[in-house]
């Protein structure tokens, strides 16, 4: 595991340390970003993508948010009772940029990269956009049986500049899936392409992630680890690497300084996702977000979160079984009928080459066990599975156990059947 290269301050950071006046801060964004070069070209700081712009209309009236002091949820209007935790009289007025924690976000409000970039862009014809673009090699390929199974669900590979949300129950293997995916992407390097892939965790330290990578025999030299929960800090630190892909674990642990509330509340989750969406589209770097789920199985946070991202993947599995399923719920670049099948082992997730073997047991053709056994073919999306249904009876009791198949989960369950 290669250590994160030291952070070199920008010219703007040096100017601040030398105590230059506020007039120096009114330079253009392009001048401010000098000293941060990627590929030999001067570029603005990536952290400005996450900076909050000054609200327009009504003579630049400041945006006011009311934050609940009990649960930390924010609201654009004042209510006598918090609509989230139903506590009375706990909503406090909050103005972004009024405190020191939001000073940097408000300082960049007048010089955000987004307006400057949009002024330089003009509508282009379809021929100009597609000229010289090889559609067959446009996606980032994923090699090996493990990568092929993920590429099947994504629609053929990773689309550059896409925002992908991966959800699933706690402990189902989301972090392991993303760590193995990061290793594959960092090893498949084309001519003139960036080789670095950054895995950012807000839940684990880099030593803990490194220990898990060592257990799964991941030794990629181009995989970088970083532990942070500040979006602007994350984008600032990864800019010198110009990564090929960025992974955030998880979206419920990161925050923007210019918005009220703790990490994980509805406002922070929505704004952080929107900031990462702008970053992905402007830099053409794919971003993977790991998301927690609620008790009902939905992605935690507002339902709007699933509308913001390009792809929504769910990882499913039963605690008593080692098999895992990767299902696409939303995909702007491919079909949602594909399904990936994996098996959790001590060395991480392994692709199941023949999923039908999971649901069939081997018996001799002349075996007496074949009595009460039937094989059915079930279609899940575009994949077919042969499922074995068994009915067992025992003369010592009046109860038997039958295994049946659920087309939604593709797993065995137990059903007690009483025989007359």
C-alpha positions as CSV (number, residue, x, y, z in Angstrom):
1,X,0.0,0.0,0.0
2,X,1.5,3.3,-1.1
3,X,1.3,6.2,1.3
4,X,-0.6,9.4,0.4
5,X,1.8,12.0,-1.0
6,X,2.2,15.0,1.2
7,X,-0.1,17.9,0.6
8,X,1.6,20.9,-1.0
9,X,-0.1,24.2,-0.3
10,X,-1.3,26.3,-3.2
11,X,-0.1,29.7,-4.0
12,X,-3.4,31.1,-2.5
13,X,-2.6,29.3,0.8
14,X,0.8,30.8,0.9
15,X,-0.6,34.3,0.2
16,X,-3.0,33.8,3.1
17,X,-0.1,32.8,5.4
18,X,1.8,35.9,4.5
19,X,-1.0,38.1,5.6
20,X,-1.9,39.7,2.3
21,X,-4.9,41.9,2.2
22,X,-8.5,41.1,1.2
23,X,-7.8,42.7,-2.2
24,X,-5.6,39.8,-3.1
25,X,-8.6,37.5,-2.5
26,X,-10.5,39.1,-5.4
27,X,-8.3,37.7,-8.1
28,X,-9.9,35.4,-10.7
29,X,-10.4,31.7,-10.0
30,X,-7.8,30.8,-12.6
31,X,-5.1,32.9,-10.9
32,X,-6.1,31.5,-7.6
33,X,-5.7,27.9,-8.8
34,X,-2.2,28.6,-10.2
35,X,0.3,26.1,-8.7
36,X,-2.2,23.2,-8.9
37,X,-1.3,21.7,-12.2
38,X,-2.5,18.4,-13.5
39,X,-1.0,17.1,-16.7
40,X,1.0,20.4,-17.2
41,X,-2.1,22.6,-17.4
42,X,-3.1,25.2,-14.8
43,X,-6.4,24.3,-13.2
44,X,-8.6,25.6,-10.5
45,X,-8.9,23.9,-7.2
46,X,-11.3,21.0,-7.2
47,X,-12.6,21.9,-3.8
48,X,-14.2,25.0,-5.4
49,X,-16.7,22.6,-7.0
50,X,-18.1,21.9,-3.5
51,X,-18.1,25.6,-2.5
52,X,-21.5,27.2,-2.0
53,X,-22.4,29.9,-4.4
54,X,-24.2,33.1,-3.3
55,X,-27.9,32.7,-3.7
56,X,-29.3,34.9,-6.5
57,X,-32.5,36.9,-6.5
58,X,-33.9,39.4,-4.0
59,X,-30.7,41.4,-4.0
60,X,-28.5,38.5,-3.0
61,X,-30.5,37.6,0.1
62,X,-28.6,35.2,2.4
63,X,-30.0,31.7,2.6
64,X,-31.4,31.0,6.0
65,X,-31.8,27.5,7.4
66,X,-33.5,26.4,10.6
67,X,-31.7,23.6,12.4
68,X,-33.1,21.3,15.1
69,X,-30.8,21.4,18.1
70,X,-32.1,18.0,19.1
71,X,-31.5,15.8,16.0
72,X,-29.6,18.2,13.7
73,X,-32.1,18.1,10.8
74,X,-32.4,21.3,8.8
75,X,-35.5,23.0,7.3
76,X,-35.9,26.0,5.0
77,X,-38.9,27.3,7.1
78,X,-39.5,27.7,10.8
79,X,-41.9,25.3,12.4
80,X,-43.0,25.1,16.0
81,X,-42.1,21.4,16.0
82,X,-39.3,19.6,14.3
83,X,-40.8,17.5,11.5
84,X,-38.1,14.8,11.9
85,X,-37.9,14.1,15.7
86,X,-41.2,16.0,16.6
87,X,-39.4,18.0,19.4
88,X,-41.1,21.3,20.3
89,X,-39.2,24.6,20.1
90,X,-35.9,23.2,19.0
91,X,-35.5,24.9,15.6
92,X,-32.7,27.5,15.6
93,X,-31.9,30.0,12.9
94,X,-28.7,29.3,11.0
95,X,-27.1,31.4,8.2
96,X,-24.3,29.8,6.1
97,X,-21.1,31.7,6.5
98,X,-22.1,33.3,9.8
99,X,-19.6,31.1,11.8
100,X,-16.0,30.2,11.3
101,X,-16.7,26.7,10.1
102,X,-18.4,28.0,7.0
103,X,-16.1,30.9,6.4
104,X,-14.1,29.2,3.6
105,X,-17.3,28.1,1.8
106,X,-18.7,31.6,1.9
107,X,-15.3,33.1,0.9
108,X,-15.5,31.1,-2.3
109,X,-19.1,32.0,-2.9
110,X,-18.4,34.8,-5.3
111,X,-15.7,32.9,-7.3
112,X,-17.1,29.4,-7.7
113,X,-15.7,27.3,-10.5
114,X,-19.1,26.4,-11.8
115,X,-20.1,29.9,-13.2
116,X,-16.7,30.5,-14.6
117,X,-16.7,27.2,-16.3
118,X,-20.2,27.6,-17.7
119,X,-19.3,30.9,-19.4
120,X,-16.6,29.2,-21.4
121,X,-18.9,26.4,-22.6
122,X,-21.1,26.8,-25.6
123,X,-23.7,24.4,-27.1
124,X,-22.0,21.9,-29.5
125,X,-23.5,19.8,-32.2
126,X,-23.9,16.0,-31.9
127,X,-21.2,15.5,-34.6
128,X,-18.7,17.6,-32.6
129,X,-19.4,15.7,-29.4
130,X,-19.1,12.3,-30.9
131,X,-16.2,13.1,-33.3
132,X,-13.2,10.9,-32.6
133,X,-14.9,9.1,-29.7
134,X,-14.6,5.3,-29.8
135,X,-17.8,4.1,-28.2
136,X,-16.5,0.5,-27.8
137,X,-13.6,1.8,-25.7
138,X,-15.4,4.6,-24.0
139,X,-16.2,2.8,-20.8
140,X,-13.6,1.8,-18.2
141,X,-13.2,-2.0,-18.6
142,X,-13.2,-4.4,-15.7
143,X,-11.2,-7.6,-16.2
144,X,-11.3,-11.0,-14.6
145,X,-14.3,-13.0,-13.5
146,X,-15.0,-10.6,-10.7
147,X,-14.8,-7.5,-12.9
148,X,-16.9,-9.2,-15.6
149,X,-19.7,-9.9,-13.1
150,X,-19.8,-6.2,-12.0
151,X,-19.5,-5.0,-15.6
152,X,-22.6,-7.1,-16.5
153,X,-24.6,-5.2,-13.9
154,X,-23.3,-1.8,-15.0
155,X,-24.0,-2.4,-18.6
156,X,-20.5,-3.2,-19.9
157,X,-18.1,-1.2,-17.7
158,X,-17.8,2.1,-15.8
159,X,-18.9,5.2,-17.6
160,X,-16.5,8.1,-17.1
161,X,-18.0,11.0,-15.1
162,X,-20.8,8.8,-13.7
163,X,-22.1,8.9,-10.1
164,X,-22.9,5.4,-8.8
165,X,-24.6,4.7,-5.5
166,X,-24.1,1.3,-3.9
167,X,-26.5,0.3,-1.0
168,X,-27.1,-2.7,1.1
169,X,-27.6,-4.0,4.6
170,X,-24.8,-3.6,7.2
171,X,-22.2,-6.3,6.8
172,X,-23.4,-7.5,3.4
173,X,-20.0,-6.7,1.9
174,X,-20.3,-3.2,0.3
175,X,-16.9,-2.0,1.4
176,X,-15.2,-5.3,0.3
177,X,-16.9,-5.0,-3.1
178,X,-15.7,-1.4,-3.6
179,X,-12.1,-2.2,-2.4
180,X,-11.8,-5.1,-4.8
181,X,-13.3,-2.9,-7.6
182,X,-10.8,-0.2,-6.9
183,X,-8.0,-2.6,-7.2
184,X,-9.2,-3.9,-10.6
185,X,-9.7,-0.3,-12.0
186,X,-6.2,0.7,-10.8
187,X,-4.6,-2.2,-12.5
188,X,-6.3,-1.9,-15.9
189,X,-4.4,1.1,-17.3
190,X,-4.5,2.3,-20.8
191,X,-1.9,4.4,-22.7
192,X,-1.9,8.0,-21.4
193,X,-4.5,7.3,-18.6
194,X,-4.2,8.1,-15.0
195,X,-3.5,5.0,-12.9
196,X,-4.5,6.2,-9.4
197,X,-7.7,5.2,-7.7
198,X,-8.6,6.9,-4.4
199,X,-10.6,5.1,-1.7
200,X,-11.9,7.6,0.9
201,X,-13.4,6.3,4.1
202,X,-15.2,8.3,6.8
203,X,-15.8,5.2,8.9
204,X,-12.4,3.5,9.0
205,X,-8.7,4.6,9.3
206,X,-6.3,3.9,6.5
207,X,-4.6,1.3,8.7
208,X,-7.9,-0.6,9.1
209,X,-8.6,-0.5,5.3
210,X,-5.0,-1.6,4.7
211,X,-5.5,-4.6,7.0
212,X,-8.6,-5.6,5.1
213,X,-6.8,-5.2,1.8
214,X,-4.0,-7.4,3.1
215,X,-6.5,-10.1,4.1
216,X,-8.0,-10.1,0.6
217,X,-4.5,-10.1,-1.0
218,X,-4.9,-6.7,-2.6
219,X,-1.5,-5.2,-3.3
220,X,-2.1,-2.7,-6.0
221,X,0.5,0.1,-6.0
222,X,-1.9,2.6,-7.6
223,X,-4.6,2.3,-5.0
224,X,-4.5,5.3,-2.6
225,X,-6.3,5.4,0.8
226,X,-7.5,8.5,2.6
227,X,-9.6,9.0,5.7
228,X,-11.7,12.2,5.9
229,X,-15.2,13.4,6.2
230,X,-14.8,16.9,4.7
231,X,-15.8,17.1,1.0
232,X,-13.7,20.2,0.3
233,X,-10.7,18.6,2.0
234,X,-11.1,15.4,0.1
235,X,-11.3,17.1,-3.3
236,X,-8.3,19.3,-2.4
237,X,-6.1,16.3,-1.4
238,X,-6.9,14.1,-4.4
239,X,-6.3,16.8,-7.0
240,X,-2.5,16.2,-7.4
241,X,-3.2,12.5,-8.1
242,X,-5.8,13.2,-10.8
243,X,-7.4,9.8,-10.0
244,X,-9.1,7.5,-12.5
245,X,-11.9,6.9,-10.0
246,X,-13.0,8.1,-6.6
247,X,-14.8,6.0,-3.9
248,X,-16.6,7.6,-0.9
249,X,-17.4,5.2,2.0
250,X,-19.9,6.3,2.9
251,X,-22.1,9.3,1.8
252,X,-23.7,9.4,5.3
253,X,-20.3,10.3,6.9
254,X,-19.2,13.2,4.8
255,X,-20.3,16.9,5.1
256,X,-20.0,20.3,3.7
257,X,-18.8,23.1,6.0
258,X,-21.1,25.7,4.5
259,X,-24.3,23.8,5.5
260,X,-25.8,23.3,8.9
261,X,-26.3,20.0,10.7
262,X,-24.1,17.0,11.3
263,X,-23.0,14.5,8.7
264,X,-25.8,12.1,7.7
265,X,-28.8,14.4,8.0
266,X,-31.0,15.0,5.0
267,X,-29.5,18.4,4.1
268,X,-25.9,17.2,4.3
269,X,-26.5,14.0,2.3
270,X,-28.4,15.8,-0.5
271,X,-25.9,18.7,-0.8
272,X,-22.8,16.4,-0.6
273,X,-24.2,14.2,-3.3
274,X,-25.0,17.2,-5.5
275,X,-21.4,18.5,-5.0
276,X,-19.9,15.2,-6.0
277,X,-22.2,15.0,-9.0
278,X,-20.9,18.4,-10.2
279,X,-17.4,17.2,-9.6
280,X,-17.9,14.0,-11.6
281,X,-19.4,15.7,-14.6
282,X,-16.8,18.5,-14.8
283,X,-13.8,16.3,-14.3
284,X,-15.1,13.2,-16.1
285,X,-14.0,11.1,-13.1
286,X,-16.4,8.3,-12.0
287,X,-17.5,8.6,-8.3
288,X,-18.8,5.6,-6.3
289,X,-20.9,6.3,-3.2
290,X,-21.6,3.7,-0.5
291,X,-24.9,4.3,1.1
292,X,-26.5,3.0,4.3
293,X,-30.0,1.5,4.2
294,X,-33.0,1.9,6.6
295,X,-34.9,-0.8,8.3
296,X,-37.2,-1.0,5.3
297,X,-34.3,-1.7,3.0
298,X,-34.3,1.7,1.3
299,X,-31.2,4.0,0.9
300,X,-31.0,6.2,4.0
301,X,-31.7,9.9,3.3
302,X,-34.1,11.6,1.1
303,X,-35.6,9.7,-1.8
304,X,-34.3,12.5,-4.0
305,X,-30.8,11.0,-3.5
306,X,-31.6,8.1,-5.9
307,X,-32.8,10.6,-8.5
308,X,-29.5,12.6,-8.3
309,X,-27.2,9.7,-9.1
310,X,-26.8,8.0,-12.4
311,X,-26.8,4.4,-11.2
312,X,-28.2,2.7,-8.1
313,X,-26.9,-0.7,-7.1
314,X,-28.2,-2.9,-4.3
315,X,-26.2,-5.7,-2.7
316,X,-28.4,-8.4,-1.2
317,X,-27.7,-11.4,0.8
318,X,-28.8,-13.5,3.8
319,X,-26.8,-13.7,7.0
320,X,-26.9,-17.5,7.1
321,X,-25.7,-17.9,3.5
322,X,-22.4,-16.8,1.9
323,X,-23.8,-15.8,-1.5
324,X,-24.4,-12.2,-2.5
325,X,-26.3,-10.6,-5.3
326,X,-25.6,-7.3,-7.0
327,X,-28.8,-5.9,-8.5
328,X,-29.2,-2.7,-10.6
329,X,-32.3,-0.7,-9.6
330,X,-31.5,2.4,-11.7
331,X,-29.1,2.6,-14.6
332,X,-28.9,5.5,-17.1
333,X,-26.3,3.7,-19.1
334,X,-27.6,0.2,-19.3
335,X,-30.3,-2.3,-18.5
336,X,-31.7,-2.9,-15.0
337,X,-32.4,-6.6,-15.8
338,X,-28.9,-7.8,-15.1
339,X,-27.8,-9.6,-12.0
340,X,-24.4,-10.3,-10.5
341,X,-23.8,-13.3,-8.3
342,X,-20.9,-13.5,-5.8
343,X,-19.8,-15.7,-2.9
344,X,-18.3,-14.2,0.3
345,X,-15.1,-16.0,1.4
346,X,-12.2,-15.3,3.7
347,X,-10.4,-13.6,0.9
348,X,-13.2,-11.3,-0.2
349,X,-15.9,-11.7,-2.8
350,X,-15.6,-14.3,-5.5
351,X,-17.6,-14.4,-8.7
352,X,-19.9,-17.4,-9.1
353,X,-19.3,-18.7,-12.6
354,X,-22.2,-21.1,-12.6
355,X,-25.0,-19.7,-10.3
356,X,-27.2,-22.7,-11.0
357,X,-24.9,-24.9,-8.9
358,X,-26.0,-22.9,-5.8
359,X,-29.6,-24.3,-6.1
360,X,-28.9,-27.9,-7.2
361,X,-27.6,-30.8,-5.2
362,X,-25.8,-33.8,-6.9
363,X,-27.6,-37.1,-6.8
364,X,-27.2,-40.3,-8.7
365,X,-29.9,-41.1,-11.2
366,X,-30.8,-44.3,-9.3
367,X,-30.8,-42.7,-5.9
368,X,-33.9,-43.0,-3.7
369,X,-33.4,-39.4,-2.6
370,X,-34.8,-38.3,-6.0
371,X,-38.3,-39.0,-4.7
372,X,-40.0,-35.8,-3.7
373,X,-37.5,-33.7,-5.8
374,X,-38.3,-31.4,-8.7
375,X,-36.3,-28.9,-10.7
376,X,-37.8,-25.7,-12.0
377,X,-36.4,-23.0,-14.2
378,X,-36.8,-19.4,-12.9
379,X,-36.2,-16.2,-14.8
380,X,-34.7,-13.2,-12.8
381,X,-34.2,-10.3,-15.1
382,X,-32.3,-11.6,-18.1
383,X,-30.7,-14.6,-16.3
384,X,-32.2,-18.0,-15.9
385,X,-31.6,-20.3,-12.9
386,X,-32.4,-24.0,-12.4
387,X,-33.9,-24.3,-8.9
388,X,-34.3,-27.5,-7.0
389,X,-37.4,-27.9,-4.8
390,X,-37.4,-30.7,-2.2
391,X,-40.0,-32.1,0.0
392,X,-38.8,-34.4,2.8
393,X,-40.9,-36.5,5.1
394,X,-39.8,-38.5,8.1
395,X,-41.9,-41.3,9.6
396,X,-40.7,-40.3,13.1
397,X,-42.6,-37.0,13.0
398,X,-45.5,-35.5,11.2
399,X,-43.5,-32.5,10.0
400,X,-41.3,-32.2,7.0
401,X,-39.1,-29.5,5.6
402,X,-39.4,-28.2,2.1
403,X,-37.1,-25.7,0.4
404,X,-38.7,-23.2,-2.0
405,X,-37.3,-20.4,-4.1
406,X,-38.1,-16.7,-4.1
407,X,-37.6,-15.1,-7.5
408,X,-36.8,-11.8,-5.8
409,X,-33.9,-12.9,-3.6
410,X,-32.8,-16.1,-5.3
411,X,-32.2,-17.8,-2.0
412,X,-33.4,-20.9,-0.2
413,X,-35.8,-20.5,2.7
414,X,-37.3,-23.1,5.0
415,X,-41.0,-23.9,5.0
416,X,-42.6,-26.4,7.4
417,X,-45.3,-28.6,5.8
418,X,-47.5,-30.8,7.9
419,X,-48.5,-34.0,6.2
420,X,-51.9,-35.7,7.0
